[in-house]
């Protein structure tokens, strides 16, 4: 029916809308009732989706040989004592935690109680932060072998080719303050004070001035401080040896982490750090070599990395090795070439203008002369572009997403463990394709 049948109705003739009365009384609210009994039948497995990434990580862990981790377990057979936590649980927790950027044992322990994915890995086994912390840095050799195992799996899956590998170093901030670095006279004074403190704590313990637990804690802290100062004095000759003759008297070592060294960081500043070295397959982005040193320079790091790659990859070496100018040492290039590895590294510009940097120099070994000429070709320049596109992006991932922006542990063995966890987690990410 047409709306214009009776013509339009004037506005004043329309009936005003009827206003609904406002409700009265107190508002009705759904309030929490935390005392209501609920019986919800469930299990840990049902709390995690079938396609959750934690299941893929656990599937990898189940295939790994963790016998090296089990060698140190004392609870065996009928021997008395509490049963140990299955190493696969601890390995799974740290691998998945590292993938998620977890760097602290206390945070990981909290997630084991609150987060479904971590609870699923635990499977009802209680894990405390002290156990997690000790496990993370207490199995250096086992972690090193685990890295080799994972690379073998990746090779079997066709994810490691070793045709072309890019190496780069990453300075990671150490767990030591700049003010903790002291010269020898100051270290000797610290040593004297530390010894006096140890004796003082012993006397207080014997006199009964402290309760047993407090005495044990103070004695442990005093002894640890003394050991750090002694270690700092032991490291002092190494620091002096690396300095110029006129600077040897200024050699300083940290009393917090004696193995840390002051290094030039990516932002141009100087801070206590460690130098982590990574080698990555340019095609598949798999880390095929990893190590750590407290030497700030990269000049002597190419040969050790090639040996590292060979040890981890069933004796195989890369066909081509891409490094930046900091690694371009003639002896290292010659040694690599003799092993069948072609090095791609930028040639240093000559100080005198008009000289072609790619022309062989007098005294160059044939391998070094070939490197200079090679780097002058357009093909070599295109190949070298893959170094930054690979190594620097891997470093950025490890620093930004795998908690390698700042170290929470001290000494090279513990630092190496943390770096191996990060490299393992990164490679497993490549394996599961997540």
C-alpha angles and dihedrals in degrees: 000000000000118000089220095061093108096020127252118315114237115245092238090056094057117101114248116248115265111243113225114232115255113251115253132208132047118325117259110236136179103236128192117261107193095172096061109114114238128187109198113173108213143133134211093255092060091055093067123066117242092242096045114133093235090069091056091050091049091049088058093047091052091058095051124097105238097173091118090061090050094053092082096050111114098191102092136148113325094343112129122249140076119304115257125241112261107260089224089067093052093043090049092049095051094043093050092040091052090050087055093047097254112156104165128075092214091055091048091050090052091051090051087065100038111027121074095217094054092041088052091055091049092050093202096316112131115234126186129202094248092058091047093048094049093046093051095060103020102077107057097151093043091051091048090054090045089057089054091048093053091048089053090054091048090049090051089052091051094249097120118062104155091205092124126010130185121208127198138161128230123200109217121197110251126226092252133094124236089238091060091072111100139176122239098270091052091046091053089052090049090050092053092048092047092052091049090049092052091052091047092053090049091053092049090051093050093046091054093240089133131048115246098259094044091048091051092050094048092046091051093048093048092048092048091052091051092050092051092052091047089050090049091055090048090053094049096085090053091054092047092050091057093052132082116263093254092052100046093097089057094057111134134188131194119249089202098053110004093189095056118098133201107253138176107258131211092265092055095255127119120238140149107280150142126239111234115195123206131181117196134191103242095214102045100025092230118149105237099173134031135172141142135224137174092226110109096206123079095206095102098036103086099073094047090049093052088052089048091052091048093051093049098044105053095270095308123138126200118259092222128026121198119200136157126249093274090071097045099112115152095226092051093048091049093048092048092050091051088056091053097259119133111215123212112194132140117264115237114250113248118246092229115074120235096034117121107234091205095060113101115256127227109272095023115143113237090253092052093046090051090051092053092050093044093055090056092065124092091231092058091048091053092048092049091057088072091068096072092037090057113026098039094048090050090050090049091051093050093046097043103034108020098051097252095130093097132007121237095190135065137225126038098269092055093042089051090053092053092048092048091053089053093048092046092050091048093051093047087054087058090048098052092040094228 
